[in-house]
Amino acid sequence: MNKTLLCTAAIALLGLGGIAQANITIETVAIGNAGNVADTRVMQNDGTTGYGSVNYNYNIGKYEVTAGQYTAFLNAKANVSDSHGLYSIFMDTVNSSYGCNIKRTGSAGSYSYTVDSAYANRPVNFVDYWGACRFTNWLGNGQGTGSTETGAYTLNNYKGSDGRTIQRNTGATWAVTSEDEWYKAAYYKGNGTYSLYANGTSVAPVAGTDSNYYNVVSVDSTWDGTTNGALEQNGTKDMMGNVWEWNEAIPYQDANYAFRGLRGGSFGGNYISPLQSSSRYYPSYPNYEASVIGFRVSQVPEPSSIIALLGGLAGLVSFRRRSS
């Protein structure tokens, strides 16, 4: 069951025909069956097991966070300065051929961000883990001028390569997906069973047809990260390939560094194993940015929000980035 959740925010131009002061929408898919059993599959490389059990109902982004949505965030929170490094110059295709084509104009004190309409529905990339956390804090704080430093994560201006003590706060509504949330949405089939691929089967997807990996679709000028794949397990899109997606897990840590998890593979991979549920070997420094990394959000509805929705309350004007 798909559920569109309206998230209000005043945003500047997105390069989409001059639309201003509109609201962004995070479209989600409801994931139920709280308390499902974990998968018994053993992970490659680290030999761990037991992923996918989530003891609450939640919603997960149907798509990865897009360049258009992230542009709205930048215009709201990085328009005067960008002290948290929310923008990367490599998002601009002038600086990286695989950027998501978000451009910054102006100077410190008066920045403005736009994204070309051909890229607005593609996943944002060159976002580090802390940028993803700040985006979800902003969502949870009502967007607009909402704080990026408190909410789901207490960041206090942190942007380093460790940050292991920064975990999701109790009561968070929007967040970067946990590894179990991501895993369940991608692979859980019900009745205690899991699939090998995010299409609900053990049949490998075809590059360029129902999955964006092996550099097949991404170099094409018509590539659209939100529609290139078939509808996948539990109603999500693009959990096989496209861009690696940050999750909250810490798969590796030592005295100085704590890596954060990534799942799903990317357009840059020339092998299929990262698309498999048994693949868990691509963690990275949380302050690392790359063309092959983006993120997806999860959301645990507040009881009051559910009541309001059921009561038929209206009045939110939304800008839907794409109809499903």
Backbone hydrogen bonds, N-H to C=O, Kabsch-Sander energy under -0.5 kcal/mol:
donor,donor_aa,acceptor,acceptor_aa,energy
3,K,28,T,-2.4
5,L,3,K,-0.6
5,L,26,I,-1.3
6,L,4,T,-0.5
7,C,24,I,-1.2
8,T,6,L,-0.5
11,I,9,A,-0.6
11,I,22,A,-0.6
14,L,19,I,-0.5
21,Q,11,I,-2.7
25,T,319,F,-0.6
26,I,5,L,-1.3
27,E,25,T,-0.7
28,T,3,K,-2.0
29,V,60,I,-2.6
30,A,1,M,-1.9
31,I,58,Y,-3.4
32,G,30,A,-0.6
35,G,54,V,-3.0
36,N,33,N,-1.0
36,N,54,V,-0.8
39,D,51,Y,-3.1
43,M,48,T,-3.4
44,Q,278,S,-3.5
46,D,44,Q,-2.5
47,G,43,M,-1.4
50,G,39,D,-1.1
58,Y,31,I,-2.1
59,N,299,Q,-3.0
60,I,29,V,-2.3
61,G,297,V,-3.0
62,K,27,E,-2.8
63,Y,27,E,-0.6
65,V,295,F,-2.5
67,A,119,Y,-0.5
67,A,122,R,-2.6
68,G,120,A,-2.4
70,Y,66,T,-2.4
71,T,67,A,-2.0
72,A,68,G,-1.5
73,F,69,Q,-1.6
74,L,70,Y,-2.4
75,N,71,T,-2.5
76,A,72,A,-1.4
77,K,73,F,-2.6
78,A,74,L,-2.9
85,G,82,D,-1.7
91,M,88,S,-2.0
92,D,89,I,-1.1
95,N,92,D,-1.9
96,S,92,D,-1.4
99,G,96,S,-1.9
101,N,91,M,-2.1
102,I,91,M,-0.8
103,K,101,N,-0.6
103,K,114,T,-2.8
105,T,112,S,-2.7
107,S,110,S,-0.7
109,G,80,V,-3.6
110,S,107,S,-3.1
111,Y,79,N,-4.2
112,S,105,T,-2.0
114,T,103,K,-2.0
115,V,14,L,-0.6
116,D,101,N,-1.1
117,S,15,G,-0.6
119,Y,116,D,-2.0
120,A,116,D,-1.1
122,R,119,Y,-1.8
124,V,65,V,-2.3
126,F,290,A,-2.4
126,F,293,I,-0.7
127,V,293,I,-0.7
129,Y,286,P,-1.9
130,W,286,P,-0.9
132,A,128,D,-1.9
133,C,129,Y,-2.3
134,R,130,W,-2.4
135,F,131,G,-2.0
136,T,132,A,-1.9
137,N,133,C,-2.3
138,W,134,R,-2.2
139,L,135,F,-2.1
140,G,136,T,-2.6
141,N,137,N,-1.6
142,G,139,L,-1.6
143,Q,138,W,-3.0
146,G,143,Q,-2.9
155,L,149,E,-2.5
155,L,153,Y,-0.9
156,N,149,E,-0.8
158,Y,155,L,-1.7
166,I,163,G,-1.6
167,Q,165,T,-1.1
169,N,152,A,-3.3
172,A,169,N,-1.6
175,A,298,S,-2.1
177,T,296,R,-1.4
182,W,178,S,-2.3
183,Y,179,E,-2.7
184,K,180,D,-2.7
185,A,181,E,-2.1
186,A,182,W,-2.0
187,Y,183,Y,-2.6
188,Y,184,K,-1.9
189,K,193,T,-2.8
190,G,193,T,-0.8
193,T,190,G,-1.7
195,S,187,Y,-2.3
197,Y,201,T,-2.2
200,G,197,Y,-1.4
204,A,202,S,-0.5
207,A,205,P,-0.6
208,G,211,S,-3.2
209,T,206,V,-2.2
210,D,206,V,-2.0
211,S,206,V,-0.9
212,N,240,M,-1.1
213,Y,211,S,-0.9
214,Y,266,S,-0.6
214,Y,269,G,-2.0
215,N,267,F,-3.3
216,V,213,Y,-0.9
220,D,217,V,-1.9
223,W,220,D,-1.9
227,T,224,D,-1.8
228,N,224,D,-1.3
232,E,236,T,-2.9
233,Q,198,A,-4.6
235,G,232,E,-2.2
236,T,233,Q,-1.3
237,K,62,K,-2.5
241,G,239,M,-0.5
241,G,264,G,-3.3
242,N,212,N,-3.5
243,V,241,G,-1.2
244,W,292,V,-3.3
245,E,263,R,-2.1
246,W,294,G,-1.9
247,N,261,G,-2.3
248,E,177,T,-1.7
254,D,257,Y,-2.5
258,A,161,S,-1.6
259,F,252,Y,-2.4
260,R,284,S,-2.8
261,G,247,N,-0.7
261,G,249,A,-1.6
263,R,245,E,-1.6
264,G,274,P,-0.6
267,F,242,N,-2.5
269,G,266,S,-1.3
275,L,272,I,-2.1
276,Q,273,S,-1.9
277,S,196,L,-2.6
279,S,276,Q,-1.8
280,R,278,S,-0.6
284,S,260,R,-2.1
288,Y,285,Y,-1.8
293,I,290,A,-1.3
294,G,244,W,-3.3
296,R,246,W,-0.5
298,S,175,A,-2.8
299,Q,59,N,-2.9
300,V,173,T,-2.2
305,S,302,E,-0.6
306,I,302,E,-1.9
307,I,303,P,-2.2
308,A,304,S,-2.1
309,L,305,S,-2.3
310,L,306,I,-2.6
311,G,307,I,-1.9
312,G,309,L,-1.4
313,L,308,A,-2.0
318,S,316,L,-0.6
319,F,23,N,-2.0
320,R,318,S,-0.6
321,R,319,F,-0.6
